[in-house]
Amino acid sequence: MERRTVGAAALGVGAIGLGCMPMSWGYTSSQRDGESSVRAVHAALDHGTTLLDTADMYGPYTNELLLGRVLRERRADVFVATKGGLLAGEQHIVANGRPGYVRRACDASLRRLQTDRIDLYQLHRPDPEVPVEETWGAMAELVAAGKVRALGLCAMGARADRRADRRTDASIHATTLRQLERVQQVFPVSSVQAELSVWSREALETLLPWCETRGVGFLAAMPLGNGFLTGTLTPGSGFEPDDVRARHPRFTAEMMAANQPIVACLRRIAARHGDVTPAQVALAWLLAQGRHVVPVPGTKKAAWAVENARAAQLLLTVGDLAEIGALPEAQGSWD
């Protein structure tokens, strides 16, 4: 697989990563199986993926424990990226960016992952009660201590913030940019992780250019649109109550039907390239957005992990990219 560089620390990773969240959190719990998930991780590594993206709150904690089983055997094959700074409560998620907590959270992640270093430690969400520079300073101390190799910041709180106060993506990204400029003065930012996909392109106008001009890696979260861009979901697909898509306005039957032209476009392009899937076209589109972009598709099945990894071999034409670029914005949002 093609190798790409993650930001200031100049760390090399496979061009397509593996998002491990679905193995333990956020999606249909009845379909989770630890052994199947471990097989999926091994399959991804066998096909050139190196970056495994997790977080302490996934589970909580169980996702890191699962990956620890793999790292115990294959640490040299893995670029481990985890996140800290969020606490999952019974009713809601709370940010905690206090320096003491950050240090304890990192040590706990190291134990669960069964490793002596984290390649990329990411701030899951800045704590509004703590200056982001203080949190970042504590994270920089972890680098100095040899526990962490590089630091990243996530704009993954956007959905929760949008639901809470109806802020727009543009205003949320503007806030993230201000935070990035502040922490950059404390210690170099190596990566930014935020949602980016064919049906969620807001980051193209803000976060992506910021990263490119500063040599910062961009980890594209939810690159397959929570599964919609795979073309395997149909309008009216039912989701269990604990699945995030059960509450997602874009996954109502009406909105899924309205957004079918996006999937149809991916299917047309896939057909022109032969034995290619819509998901692979969606991932190849992301790779074409810049050498600093690393899509991180999530899955808990080995077959899909392999399919995603093979998307790195697909080179879209100028015409393909123009066809995707001409698509209308997706209908439905988190508002």
Rosetta silent file (secondary structure, phi, psi, omega in degrees, C-alpha in Angstrom):
SEQUENCE: MERRTVGAAALGVGAIGLGCMPMSWGYTSSQRDGESSVRAVHAALDHGTTLLDTADMYGPYTNELLLGRVLRERRADVFVATKGGLLAGEQHIVANGRPGYVRRACDASLRRLQTDRIDLYQLHRPDPEVPVEETWGAMAELVAAGKVRALGLCAMGARADRRADRRTDASIHATTLRQLERVQQVFPVSSVQAELSVWSREALETLLPWCETRGVGFLAAMPLGNGFLTGTLTPGSGFEPDDVRARHPRFTAEMMAANQPIVACLRRIAARHGDVTPAQVALAWLLAQGRHVVPVPGTKKAAWAVENARAAQLLLTVGDLAEIGALPEAQGSWD
SCORE:     score description
SCORE:     0.000 S_00000001
   1 L     0.000  144.427  174.031    0.000    0.000    0.000 S_00000001
   2 L   -54.873  144.278  177.550    1.088    3.581   -0.683 S_00000001
   3 E  -104.428  143.547  176.236    2.612    5.319    2.347 S_00000001
   4 E  -128.623  161.192 -175.411    1.671    8.789    3.511 S_00000001
   5 E  -105.663  131.638  176.676    3.200   11.108    6.111 S_00000001
   6 E   -95.172   98.856  164.777    1.398   12.273    9.230 S_00000001
   7 L    50.924 -149.718 -169.847    2.321   15.854    9.905 S_00000001
   8 L   -57.827  -33.142 -178.266    5.029   17.509   11.920 S_00000001
   9 L   -79.646   -6.302  177.873    6.424   14.282   13.317 S_00000001
  10 L    52.338   48.927 -179.583    6.869   12.946    9.756 S_00000001
  11 E   -96.095  128.905 -177.546    5.522    9.522   10.687 S_00000001
  12 E   -84.972  137.851  178.026    4.784    7.173    7.793 S_00000001
  13 E  -140.183  159.854  170.695    1.475    5.278    7.611 S_00000001
  14 E   -61.589  147.321 -172.955   -0.468    3.256    5.063 S_00000001
  15 L   -61.874  -25.119  178.013   -2.624    5.528    2.909 S_00000001
  16 L  -122.384  126.222  179.832   -5.840    4.044    4.318 S_00000001
  17 L   -93.768 -172.243  177.499   -6.296    3.496    8.040 S_00000001
  18 E  -129.604  118.429  174.181   -8.771    1.449   10.061 S_00000001
  19 E   -83.451  121.322 -172.862  -11.351    3.046   12.320 S_00000001
  20 L   -96.212   -4.966 -177.492  -11.935    0.643   15.203 S_00000001
  21 H   -52.867  -44.782 -176.551  -14.899    2.357   16.876 S_00000001
  22 H   -60.128  -17.920 -179.721  -17.613    0.140   15.273 S_00000001
  23 H   -70.609  -21.025 -173.118  -16.067   -2.891   16.951 S_00000001
  24 L  -137.668  -11.259 -169.164  -17.076   -1.636   20.399 S_00000001
  25 L  -161.410  146.190  168.952  -19.260    1.462   20.279 S_00000001
  26 L    92.491  -30.240 -178.067  -21.745    3.494   18.255 S_00000001
  27 L  -119.714  173.337 -171.965  -23.126    0.811   15.951 S_00000001
  28 L   -41.492  111.110 -175.218  -25.426   -2.205   16.358 S_00000001
  29 H   -68.615  -29.916 -177.516  -24.313   -3.893   19.574 S_00000001
  30 H   -67.744  -15.942 -178.997  -25.918   -7.251   18.721 S_00000001
  31 H  -100.691    6.086  179.118  -23.491   -7.627   15.808 S_00000001
  32 L   -81.081  138.063  178.568  -20.329   -7.037   17.825 S_00000001
  33 L  -150.016  117.430 -174.982  -17.990   -9.966   18.196 S_00000001
  34 H   -58.338  -42.160 -178.170  -14.510   -9.655   19.633 S_00000001
  35 H   -66.925  -41.164  177.531  -13.006  -12.511   17.669 S_00000001
  36 H   -63.738  -38.941  179.518  -14.413  -11.245   14.365 S_00000001
  37 H   -65.379  -42.043  177.642  -13.098   -7.775   15.146 S_00000001
  38 H   -61.654  -40.460  177.032   -9.624   -9.097   15.879 S_00000001
  39 H   -62.435  -37.553  178.834   -9.695  -10.935   12.548 S_00000001
  40 H   -63.636  -41.172  178.796  -10.675   -7.678   10.837 S_00000001
  41 H   -64.153  -46.838  178.607   -7.699   -5.874   12.350 S_00000001
  42 H   -60.245  -41.445 -179.893   -5.304   -8.621   11.274 S_00000001
  43 H   -62.405  -42.336  178.370   -6.782   -8.612    7.758 S_00000001
  44 H   -61.869  -45.337  179.564   -6.297   -4.850    7.471 S_00000001
  45 H   -62.939  -38.867 -179.637   -2.680   -5.118    8.618 S_00000001
  46 H   -64.663  -22.265 -177.595   -2.049   -7.970    6.190 S_00000001
  47 L  -107.975   22.640  169.762   -3.181   -5.722    3.318 S_00000001
  48 L   100.262  -11.085  174.772   -0.989   -2.726    4.109 S_00000001
  49 L   -67.688  139.150  175.856   -3.049   -0.736    6.593 S_00000001
  50 L  -124.347  -35.132 -176.296   -0.949    0.420    9.532 S_00000001
  51 E   -79.771  116.681  174.646   -2.897    3.214   11.264 S_00000001
  52 E  -108.880  120.349 -175.128   -5.420    1.860   13.776 S_00000001
  53 E  -105.630  122.405 -179.201   -7.632    4.593   15.213 S_00000001
  54 L  -138.086 -169.321  177.292   -9.278    4.079   18.594 S_00000001
  55 L  -164.731  152.888 -179.831  -10.182    6.024   21.760 S_00000001
  56 L   -66.863  -26.436 -177.062  -10.507    5.338   25.462 S_00000001
  57 L   -81.949   -9.060  178.416  -14.211    6.210   25.398 S_00000001
  58 L   -73.476  106.844 -178.195  -15.084    3.569   22.800 S_00000001
  59 L   131.412  -65.204   -1.032  -16.793    0.970   24.922 S_00000001
  60 L   -73.187  157.618  172.195  -15.694    2.716   27.073 S_00000001
  61 L    76.103  -29.745 -172.258  -12.236    1.163   27.288 S_00000001
  62 H   -66.778  -27.463 -179.776  -13.100   -2.137   25.576 S_00000001
  63 H   -67.565  -42.318  177.246  -11.883   -0.996   22.156 S_00000001
  64 H   -65.614  -38.679  177.556   -8.383   -0.325   23.430 S_00000001
  65 H   -61.209  -40.865  178.943   -8.404   -3.671   25.244 S_00000001
  66 H   -62.639  -46.081 -179.715   -9.335   -5.399   21.999 S_00000001
  67 H   -67.091  -29.254  177.408   -6.530   -3.707   20.093 S_00000001
  68 H   -58.197  -32.656  177.910   -4.139   -4.584   22.875 S_00000001
  69 H   -63.898  -37.082  179.508   -4.571   -8.223   21.919 S_00000001
  70 H   -75.784  -44.182 -178.207   -3.334   -7.422   18.409 S_00000001
  71 H   -62.233  -31.620  178.628   -0.524   -5.111   19.497 S_00000001
  72 H   -58.757  -31.277 -178.112    0.825   -7.797   21.796 S_00000001
  73 H   -98.446  -32.008 -168.421    1.543   -9.887   18.685 S_00000001
  74 H  -132.824   39.094 -175.997    2.123   -7.292   15.956 S_00000001
  75 H   -56.347  -37.371 -177.065    3.297   -4.039   17.530 S_00000001
  76 H   -66.933  -19.294 -178.659    5.897   -3.475   14.806 S_00000001
  77 H   -90.356   -7.116 -167.109    3.159   -3.524   12.129 S_00000001
  78 L  -114.946  136.526  165.253    0.934   -0.949   13.810 S_00000001
  79 E  -103.082  103.110 -172.505    0.764    2.832   13.978 S_00000001
  80 E   -92.545  123.214  178.799   -1.510    3.174   16.986 S_00000001
  81 E  -118.540  118.468  176.665   -3.626    6.321   17.227 S_00000001
  82 E  -128.299  175.082 -174.318   -5.844    6.768   20.249 S_00000001
  83 E  -133.827  151.216  173.870   -7.710    9.643   21.850 S_00000001
  84 E  -139.068  167.721  176.240   -8.291   11.021   25.319 S_00000001
  85 L   111.931    0.646  176.859  -10.237   13.863   26.866 S_00000001
  86 E  -126.301  142.090  175.401  -13.810   12.539   26.830 S_00000001
  87 E  -117.118  127.459  179.823  -15.747   10.708   29.523 S_00000001
  88 E   -92.854  111.510  176.442  -18.763    8.651   28.518 S_00000001
  89 L   -94.538 -176.410 -178.813  -21.546    8.948   31.120 S_00000001
  90 L   -68.640  -34.619 -175.067  -24.898    7.244   31.262 S_00000001
  91 L  -110.916  -24.249 -175.393  -26.738   10.113   29.615 S_00000001
  92 L  -157.833  174.749 -178.953  -24.108   12.216   27.883 S_00000001
  93 E  -109.135  133.932 -176.054  -20.435   12.694   27.055 S_00000001
  94 E  -121.133  134.973  176.632  -18.321   15.138   29.059 S_00000001
  95 E   -82.275  144.063  174.399  -14.963   16.638   28.092 S_00000001
  96 L  -139.336  106.000 -178.973  -12.126   16.622   30.615 S_00000001
  97 L  -110.945   18.205  179.380   -8.977   18.476   29.603 S_00000001
  98 L   -67.332  136.403 -176.386   -7.412   18.941   33.026 S_00000001
  99 H   -53.084  -42.265  179.856   -3.671   18.188   32.853 S_00000001
 100 H   -62.384  -40.586  178.652   -3.784   15.639   35.676 S_00000001
 101 H   -66.003  -41.860 -179.944   -6.580   13.751   33.983 S_00000001
 102 H   -58.097  -43.942 -179.508   -4.780   13.778   30.634 S_00000001
 103 H   -64.641  -42.529  179.487   -1.706   12.191   32.192 S_00000001
 104 H   -66.597  -40.190 -178.759   -3.757    9.510   33.947 S_00000001
 105 H   -63.800  -40.430  179.151   -5.793    8.793   30.817 S_00000001
 106 H   -63.887  -45.782  179.398   -2.659    8.301   28.731 S_00000001
 107 H   -60.359  -39.743  179.695   -1.157    5.871   31.250 S_00000001
 108 H   -67.201  -38.748  177.980   -4.411    3.908   31.321 S_00000001
 109 H   -64.533  -40.872  178.249   -4.513    3.736   27.517 S_00000001
 110 H   -59.442  -41.317  179.623   -0.942    2.448   27.430 S_00000001
 111 H   -65.468  -45.414 -178.032   -1.870   -0.346   29.833 S_00000001
 112 H   -66.450  -36.376 -178.547   -4.952   -1.367   27.876 S_00000001
 113 H   -80.228   -8.640  178.957   -3.114   -1.251   24.558 S_00000001
 114 L    56.710   47.956  179.318   -0.244   -3.307   26.001 S_00000001
 115 L  -141.592  163.330  179.185    2.391   -0.980   24.603 S_00000001
 116 L  -101.671    1.767  177.166    4.984    1.431   25.961 S_00000001
 117 L  -154.867  149.229  174.051    4.198    4.197   23.470 S_00000001
 118 E  -108.124  127.233 -177.072    1.304    5.701   21.555 S_00000001
 119 E   -69.966  -41.218  179.575    2.231    6.820   18.050 S_00000001
 120 E  -137.409  113.805  178.669   -0.464    9.511   17.820 S_00000001
 121 E  -105.087  121.565 -172.121   -2.292   10.801   20.888 S_00000001
 122 E  -112.823  139.421  172.910   -5.302   12.907   19.977 S_00000001
 123 E   -79.623  112.941 -173.123   -7.375   15.345   22.002 S_00000001
 124 L   -65.516  -40.765  175.003  -10.873   14.002   21.423 S_00000001
 125 L  -160.981  130.639  176.885  -12.543   17.293   22.263 S_00000001
 126 L   -59.624  143.401  178.716  -11.256   20.462   23.970 S_00000001
 127 L   -85.817  119.133 -178.498  -12.706   21.050   27.422 S_00000001
 128 L   -63.924  -15.759 -179.381  -14.596   24.391   27.491 S_00000001
 129 L   -93.020   -4.694 -177.101  -13.665   24.753   31.178 S_00000001
 130 L  -129.472  128.070  176.257   -9.907   24.409   30.601 S_00000001
 131 L   -53.248  131.456 -174.493   -7.752   26.587   28.309 S_00000001
 132 H   -61.420  -26.933  177.946   -6.830   24.337   25.403 S_00000001
 133 H   -64.642  -34.009  178.745   -3.186   25.397   25.775 S_00000001
 134 H   -67.486  -44.271  177.377   -3.096   23.823   29.247 S_00000001
 135 H   -61.256  -46.690 -177.616   -4.438   20.532   27.960 S_00000001
 136 H   -65.287  -35.688  177.691   -2.054   20.565   25.022 S_00000001
 137 H   -62.112  -40.655  177.384    0.867   21.404   27.284 S_00000001
 138 H   -65.468  -37.547  177.814    0.149   18.296   29.359 S_00000001
 139 H   -67.121  -37.676  177.534   -0.010   16.245   26.179 S_00000001
 140 H   -63.127  -33.413  176.979    3.331   17.704   25.060 S_00000001
 141 H   -63.281  -31.661  178.368    4.817   16.505   28.361 S_00000001
 142 H   -66.987  -33.710  175.604    3.790   12.980   27.384 S_00000001
 143 H   -66.748  -45.772  179.850    5.898   13.329   24.233 S_00000001
 144 H   -60.976  -31.560 -179.322    8.861   14.527   26.281 S_00000001
 145 L   -81.073   -4.914  179.166    8.409   11.533   28.578 S_00000001
 146 L    81.855    9.427  179.804    8.583    9.135   25.634 S_00000001
 147 L   -86.130  -21.705 -175.667    5.034    7.859   26.108 S_00000001
 148 E  -136.076  144.346  179.442    3.712    9.507   22.935 S_00000001
 149 E   -95.980  -34.828 -176.013    5.341   10.206   19.566 S_00000001
 150 E  -153.566  160.515 -176.629    3.018   12.854   18.091 S_00000001
 151 E  -119.494  144.656  176.386   -0.103   14.860   18.923 S_00000001
 152 E  -136.909  161.567  178.587   -3.355   15.403   17.059 S_00000001
 153 E  -125.237  137.315  179.690   -6.603   17.277   17.591 S_00000001
 154 E  -102.456  141.331  169.982  -10.081   16.054   16.687 S_00000001
 155 L  -102.774   37.355 -173.061  -12.981   18.135   15.473 S_00000001
 156 L   -85.802   -3.081  175.623  -15.202   15.205   16.395 S_00000001
 157 L   -83.898    0.290 -173.519  -17.318   17.130   18.866 S_00000001
 158 H   -56.972  -43.681 -176.357  -18.973   18.950   15.994 S_00000001
 159 H   -64.536  -45.086  179.884  -22.097   16.810   15.891 S_00000001
 160 H   -64.195  -41.785  179.425  -22.793   17.082   19.609 S_00000001
 161 H   -63.526  -38.926 -178.225  -22.145   20.828   19.558 S_00000001
 162 H   -66.062  -40.930  178.582  -24.427   21.243   16.552 S_00000001
 163 H   -65.983  -35.655 -173.641  -27.258   19.382   18.262 S_00000001
 164 H   -72.765  -42.494 -173.574  -26.800   21.399   21.447 S_00000001
 165 H  -132.250   12.504  174.975  -26.845   24.924   20.067 S_00000001
 166 L    59.741   31.691  173.367  -27.605   24.582   16.348 S_00000001
 167 L   -71.030  153.236  179.945  -24.224   25.935   15.309 S_00000001
 168 L   -86.761  162.616  175.738  -23.275   25.467   11.684 S_00000001
 169 H   -58.041  -40.435 -177.862  -20.394   23.368   10.405 S_00000001
 170 H   -60.295  -43.973 -178.580  -18.681   26.571    9.269 S_00000001
 171 H   -70.049  -35.424  178.222  -18.765   28.129   12.747 S_00000001
 172 H   -66.780  -43.570  178.718  -17.606   24.895   14.390 S_00000001
 173 H   -65.765  -35.418  177.140  -14.705   24.566   11.974 S_00000001
 174 H   -62.663  -40.140  176.509  -13.810   28.217   12.561 S_00000001
 175 H   -63.546  -42.705  178.726  -13.626   27.480   16.292 S_00000001
 176 H   -61.396  -40.850  179.079  -11.432   24.460   15.601 S_00000001
 177 H   -62.215  -40.952  178.025   -9.077   26.573   13.488 S_00000001
 178 H   -63.656  -41.355  178.335   -8.683   29.074   16.321 S_00000001
 179 H   -64.117  -40.646  179.098   -7.919   26.244   18.726 S_00000001
 180 H   -62.217  -42.925  179.093   -5.383   24.788   16.293 S_00000001
 181 H   -62.523  -37.672 -179.525   -3.579   28.103   15.989 S_00000001
 182 H   -68.947  -47.032 -177.065   -3.392   28.372   19.782 S_00000001
 183 H   -72.509  -26.382  178.309   -2.061   24.878   20.430 S_00000001
 184 H   -61.114  -26.260  178.396    0.378   25.137   17.529 S_00000001
 185 L   -75.336  -18.295 -177.882    2.179   27.784   19.582 S_00000001
 186 L   -92.783  -47.479 -178.447    2.648   25.263   22.410 S_00000001
 187 L  -160.403  143.579 -174.899    3.670   22.122   20.519 S_00000001
 188 L   -59.040  136.235  173.542    3.425   21.094   16.839 S_00000001
 189 L   -84.551  125.614  178.541    0.140   19.633   15.659 S_00000001
 190 L   -95.502  -25.984 -178.075    0.778   16.478   13.626 S_00000001
 191 E  -152.995  154.008  169.837   -2.802   15.669   12.645 S_00000001
 192 E  -123.910  132.472  175.971   -6.367   16.896   12.568 S_00000001
 193 E  -114.567  126.973  179.814   -9.212   14.387   12.525 S_00000001
 194 E  -155.814  161.794  179.134  -12.609   15.469   11.251 S_00000001
 195 E   -67.444  132.284  173.446  -15.480   14.155    9.183 S_00000001
 196 L  -156.204  127.690  178.686  -14.908   14.289    5.444 S_00000001
 197 E  -162.039  175.819  178.200  -16.586   12.252    2.723 S_00000001
 198 L   -56.989  -32.424 -178.524  -18.360   12.523   -0.603 S_00000001
 199 L  -104.503   10.015  175.962  -21.560   13.419    1.244 S_00000001
 200 E  -147.276   87.558 -167.653  -19.967   15.621    3.935 S_00000001
 201 L  -108.706   12.567 -175.151  -17.509   17.990    2.277 S_00000001
 202 H   -57.813  -35.973 -176.292  -17.454   21.012    4.595 S_00000001
 203 H   -65.682  -17.212  179.027  -13.863   20.394    5.720 S_00000001
 204 H   -61.427  -29.804 -174.888  -12.648   20.956    2.145 S_00000001
 205 H   -89.636  -15.362 -171.022  -13.150   24.686    2.593 S_00000001
 206 L  -129.965  -73.678 -171.704  -11.581   25.118    6.028 S_00000001
 207 H   -67.539  -40.262 -176.953   -9.680   22.403    7.850 S_00000001
 208 H   -62.048  -47.981  178.064   -8.120   20.695    4.829 S_00000001
 209 H   -62.785  -37.156  178.298   -6.403   23.833    3.460 S_00000001
 210 H   -58.973  -45.979 -179.569   -5.161   24.731    6.951 S_00000001
 211 H   -64.445  -43.294 -176.105   -3.532   21.318    7.261 S_00000001
 212 H   -62.658  -43.949 -176.755   -2.037   21.382    3.776 S_00000001
 213 H   -71.232  -18.848 -177.832   -0.329   24.746    4.169 S_00000001
 214 H  -109.644    5.824  179.039    1.194   23.727    7.513 S_00000001
 215 L    68.529   31.356 -179.308    2.258   20.202    6.678 S_00000001
 216 L  -101.257  136.666  178.129   -0.306   18.688    9.047 S_00000001
 217 E   -72.897  149.040  178.445   -1.895   15.315    8.340 S_00000001
 218 E  -119.677  116.263  176.432   -5.669   15.079    7.932 S_00000001
 219 E   -93.967  112.628 -176.618   -7.418   11.935    9.159 S_00000001
 220 E   -82.897  105.633  178.900  -10.743   11.711    7.337 S_00000001
 221 E   -83.530  152.590  179.951  -13.290   10.304    9.777 S_00000001
 222 L    50.048   47.294 -175.444  -16.522    8.658    8.615 S_00000001
 223 L   -68.598  -15.123  178.464  -15.217    8.544    5.021 S_00000001
 224 L  -108.431   20.563  174.444  -18.001    6.163    3.968 S_00000001
 225 H    58.376   47.133 -179.343  -20.809    8.248    5.422 S_00000001
 226 H    55.209   31.120  177.502  -21.637    5.865    8.274 S_00000001
 227 H    97.143  -16.313 -176.420  -22.037    3.094    5.700 S_00000001
 228 H   -62.735  -39.609 -174.855  -24.341    4.951    3.312 S_00000001
 229 H   -75.264   -4.685  175.169  -21.681    5.413    0.631 S_00000001
 230 H   -74.959  -19.808 -177.694  -21.036    1.667    0.447 S_00000001
 231 L    78.771    8.387 -178.326  -24.312    1.248   -1.417 S_00000001
 232 L   -94.559   -6.828  179.449  -25.285   -1.651    0.852 S_00000001
 233 L  -104.407  143.543  179.671  -28.017    0.254    2.708 S_00000001
 234 L  -120.665  155.157  176.755  -31.452    0.882    1.267 S_00000001
 235 L   -53.815  131.904 -177.739  -34.167    3.371    2.229 S_00000001
 236 L    94.136   -2.060  176.623  -36.065    1.977    5.154 S_00000001
 237 L   -56.777  129.056 -178.463  -33.091    0.004    6.506 S_00000001
 238 L   -87.869  147.496  178.423  -33.796   -0.508   10.175 S_00000001
 239 L  -127.797  143.320  177.637  -31.258    0.233   12.895 S_00000001
 240 L   -66.709  155.617 -175.113  -31.192   -0.940   16.483 S_00000001
 241 L   -56.920  -30.768 -177.976  -31.852    1.754   19.108 S_00000001
 242 L   -87.371    4.584  177.233  -28.193    1.899   20.205 S_00000001
 243 L   -86.903  129.580 -177.255  -26.988    2.478   16.632 S_00000001
 244 H   -57.476  -27.177 -178.150  -26.077    6.134   15.994 S_00000001
 245 H   -72.919  -17.238  177.516  -27.859    5.979   12.643 S_00000001
 246 H   -65.242  -21.880 -179.177  -31.199    5.376   14.341 S_00000001
 247 H  -113.724    8.161 -175.659  -31.114    9.066   15.373 S_00000001
 248 L   -91.611  118.958 -177.619  -29.355   10.448   12.309 S_00000001
 249 H   -56.707  -25.726  179.902  -31.655   12.587   10.085 S_00000001
 250 H   -77.230   -8.627 -178.952  -29.852   11.407    6.948 S_00000001
 251 H  -107.514   16.588  167.040  -30.843    7.830    7.719 S_00000001
 252 L   -72.694  157.678 -179.453  -34.586    8.307    7.690 S_00000001
 253 H   -57.876  -39.502 -178.007  -36.230    6.480    4.796 S_00000001
 254 H   -64.067  -46.890 -177.276  -37.065    9.816    3.158 S_00000001
 255 H   -72.399  -35.089  177.125  -33.525   11.200    3.314 S_00000001
 256 H   -63.469  -37.558  176.673  -31.899    7.930    2.263 S_00000001
 257 H   -67.443  -41.372 -178.500  -34.105    7.926   -0.813 S_00000001
 258 H   -64.913  -28.999 -176.970  -33.308   11.581   -1.516 S_00000001
 259 L   -96.152    8.071  178.559  -29.561   10.915   -1.349 S_00000001
 260 H   -60.327  -30.575  177.446  -29.550    7.886   -3.639 S_00000001
 261 H   -57.333  -27.929  178.422  -28.135    9.973   -6.554 S_00000001
 262 H   -67.641  -45.951  178.271  -24.861   10.175   -4.606 S_00000001
 263 H   -66.139  -38.241  179.417  -24.600    6.393   -4.404 S_00000001
 264 H   -60.687  -38.717  177.680  -25.684    6.084   -8.040 S_00000001
 265 H   -63.500  -45.523  179.069  -22.785    8.319   -9.054 S_00000001
 266 H   -62.281  -37.482  178.633  -20.300    6.189   -7.103 S_00000001
 267 H   -65.549  -41.281 -179.899  -21.750    3.060   -8.736 S_00000001
 268 H   -61.563  -44.794 -179.107  -21.348    4.522  -12.249 S_00000001
 269 H   -66.760  -41.439  178.840  -17.726    5.364  -11.623 S_00000001
 270 H   -59.295  -41.625 -178.998  -17.065    1.976  -10.038 S_00000001
 271 H   -62.779  -34.141  179.719  -18.527    0.241  -13.103 S_00000001
 272 H   -69.007  -21.980 -176.516  -16.129    2.133  -15.381 S_00000001
 273 L  -100.806    4.563  176.780  -13.160    0.793  -13.403 S_00000001
 274 L    89.493 -126.553 -174.814  -14.173   -2.867  -13.449 S_00000001
 275 L   -80.842   70.823 -175.252  -14.061   -4.896  -10.241 S_00000001
 276 L  -134.760  147.291 -179.699  -14.495   -1.887   -7.962 S_00000001
 277 L  -105.676  161.007  174.973  -17.107   -1.007   -5.340 S_00000001
 278 H   -56.693  -37.876  179.677  -18.799    2.323   -4.529 S_00000001
 279 H   -61.257  -41.029  179.780  -16.981    2.333   -1.175 S_00000001
 280 H   -66.668  -35.697  175.844  -13.627    2.097   -2.919 S_00000001
 281 H   -64.140  -43.327  179.969  -14.533    5.012   -5.180 S_00000001
 282 H   -61.204  -39.265  179.112  -15.481    7.086   -2.121 S_00000001
 283 H   -72.477  -39.136  178.368  -12.141    6.314   -0.474 S_00000001
 284 H   -63.871  -35.389  176.412  -10.163    6.967   -3.663 S_00000001
 285 H   -60.137  -41.852  178.932  -11.864   10.374   -3.925 S_00000001
 286 H   -65.129  -43.138  178.857  -10.536   11.221   -0.475 S_00000001
 287 H   -59.896  -30.099 -179.312   -7.019   10.106   -1.351 S_00000001
 288 L   -76.927   -7.734 -178.496   -7.179   12.451   -4.341 S_00000001
 289 L   -80.286   -7.554  177.636   -7.835   15.459   -2.093 S_00000001
 290 L   153.190  150.724 -178.866   -4.190   15.671   -1.070 S_00000001
 291 L   -69.409  -11.837  179.888   -1.162   13.660   -0.055 S_00000001
 292 L   -91.561    1.068 -176.277   -1.763   14.681    3.558 S_00000001
 293 E   -95.277  129.666  175.607   -5.196   12.954    3.666 S_00000001
 294 E  -126.715  105.311  176.822   -5.553    9.514    5.271 S_00000001
 295 E   -66.776  144.688 -179.937   -9.114    8.098    5.263 S_00000001
 296 E  -126.394   72.729 -179.775   -9.986    6.089    8.355 S_00000001
 297 L   -70.252  138.690 -179.676  -12.973    3.894    7.417 S_00000001
 298 E   -97.358  141.026  174.376  -14.476    1.960   10.296 S_00000001
 299 L  -161.659  162.130  174.638  -15.520   -1.665   10.147 S_00000001
 300 L  -124.071   13.629 -179.144  -15.667   -4.782   12.270 S_00000001
 301 L  -121.404  135.703 -175.984  -15.595   -7.307    9.419 S_00000001
 302 H   -60.522  -41.937 -176.812  -12.468   -8.680    7.756 S_00000001
 303 H   -61.164  -41.724  179.960  -13.919   -8.680    4.227 S_00000001
 304 H   -72.247  -33.732  176.977  -14.746   -4.984    4.389 S_00000001
 305 H   -61.660  -40.882  178.610  -11.361   -4.159    5.942 S_00000001
 306 H   -67.735  -44.616  178.939   -9.684   -5.822    2.960 S_00000001
 307 H   -58.482  -44.842 -179.959  -11.990   -4.077    0.478 S_00000001
 308 H   -62.910  -44.048 -179.286  -11.226   -0.708    2.053 S_00000001
 309 H   -61.003  -38.295 -178.323   -7.476   -1.311    2.034 S_00000001
 310 H   -69.934  -13.890  177.211   -7.546   -2.213   -1.667 S_00000001
 311 H   -63.381  -21.056  179.158   -9.083    1.172   -2.479 S_00000001
 312 H   -64.187  -18.057 -179.456   -5.557    2.577   -2.220 S_00000001
 313 H   -86.846   -8.979 -175.037   -4.866    0.940   -5.610 S_00000001
 314 L   -89.375  123.633  177.110   -7.684    2.831   -7.363 S_00000001
 315 L  -110.927  113.137 -179.615   -6.718    5.952   -9.287 S_00000001
 316 L   -78.303  149.208  178.581   -9.681    8.078  -10.302 S_00000001
 317 L   -83.141  167.804  175.555   -9.610   10.053  -13.548 S_00000001
 318 H   -58.942  -39.233  178.535  -10.058   13.788  -13.855 S_00000001
 319 H   -64.381  -40.722  177.207  -13.522   13.062  -15.238 S_00000001
 320 H   -58.920  -47.734 -177.527  -14.384   10.871  -12.257 S_00000001
 321 H   -64.428  -38.165  178.830  -13.372   13.593   -9.817 S_00000001
 322 H   -66.245  -38.665  179.172  -15.320   16.209  -11.749 S_00000001
 323 H   -63.302  -41.852  177.662  -18.435   14.014  -11.706 S_00000001
 324 H   -68.690  -40.210  179.697  -18.226   13.638   -7.939 S_00000001
 325 H   -62.472  -26.152 -178.729  -17.471   17.331   -7.528 S_00000001
 326 L   -84.442   -4.920 -179.773  -20.653   18.207   -9.427 S_00000001
 327 L   -63.955  144.303  175.109  -22.871   16.251   -7.034 S_00000001
 328 L   -69.879  161.234  177.374  -25.369   18.299   -5.050 S_00000001
 329 L   -63.461  148.015  178.006  -24.958   18.577   -1.301 S_00000001
 330 L   -65.418  146.124  177.768  -26.467   15.716    0.658 S_00000001
 331 L   -90.793  146.278 -178.545  -29.915   16.298    2.068 S_00000001
 332 L    91.746  147.993 -179.778  -30.538   16.023    5.782 S_00000001
 333 L  -151.217 -173.469  176.352  -28.240   17.033    8.633 S_00000001
 334 L   -83.044   -9.825 -175.800  -27.777   16.668   12.363 S_00000001
 335 L   -67.545    0.000    0.000  -29.819   19.826   13.029 S_00000001
